[in-house]
Amino acid sequence: NPQAATPGWTQVYSKGLLAPYADELLKSPSTFTKQGDTNLRRLQNADSPVFYIRRYCPKCTRSHREIIYKRLTAFPEGYDFIDLFTNNWVKTNNINLLDFTLHYSMEDALADANPWSFCNYNDNLIGFPRDCGPSNFVSGQWNSISRGGQPDIAYYVWNDNPTVTDPARPYPSVDEFGNKQAGFCVKSGGGDQNSGVYRISSGDVNTPETESLCLQQCAAFPGHTGCEAIFNQSNRGCYVHTQEVARGNGRDNHSCWINAETTST
């Protein structure tokens, strides 16, 4: 269905075969895309910053045909949402698991269930969602005004956005993680843990700034048991563990943090 009409949603952008749209609902100061003081992590008027945007892409791979963007923290006033989603998917004020989450369905988004772990950003004139994916990068699903990408896409705002009352979500504490250990995270018996591992980001994670962000994103992921950083090799990035991990094994180019609240005794 090229129209992808869905009860409860209003279309605000389209490209290709999708139906015409009215983009004023994406423009500041629309109540459908709430905005405020990002430094305070809340809206200036103390209202909820939470809102939902849906992208429909009928020719995308199955995991990306419908994506729900759930905003968790306030955007600065005047933020250009149309540019963010259609032309320049950027990281500033827009970090996965901290400022927003992505979901397969509205049911998951409302329940904070099954958030996607991986996102990247900042490829000039590449729009949403660049290579964001459920557990690792997924290429070729992005849209763009001028660089090709998916030919048929549409964006929608949830009709109930103006009345959402969920509070802003503060960035999580990382105090539950123990000291950094060298090596990749292993089980108590020393075996590698390859189950329940989700990639959060790409790029080297070996500076105080990149390690701090990695830990915050791991702490925001449901069921996290550990956080792993990889650098100076091809699979570099931040990874979150959700099954048993007990320690780092001392290997080069890896760092491991264990969630003390879930450490096996």
Secondary structure, 3 states (H helix, E strand, C coil): CCCCCCCCEEEEEEECCCCCCCHHHHCCCCCCCCECEHHHCECCCCCCCCEEEEEECCCCCHHHCEEEEEECCCECCCCCHHHHHHCCCCCCCCCECCCEEEECCHHHHHHCCCCCCECCCCCCCCCCCCCCECCCCCCCCCECCCCCECCCEEEEEECCHHHCCCCCCCCCCCCCECCCEECCEECCCCCECCCCEEEEEECCCCCHHHHHHHHHHHHHCCCCCEEEEECCCCCCEEEEECCCCCEECCCCCEEEEEECCCCCC
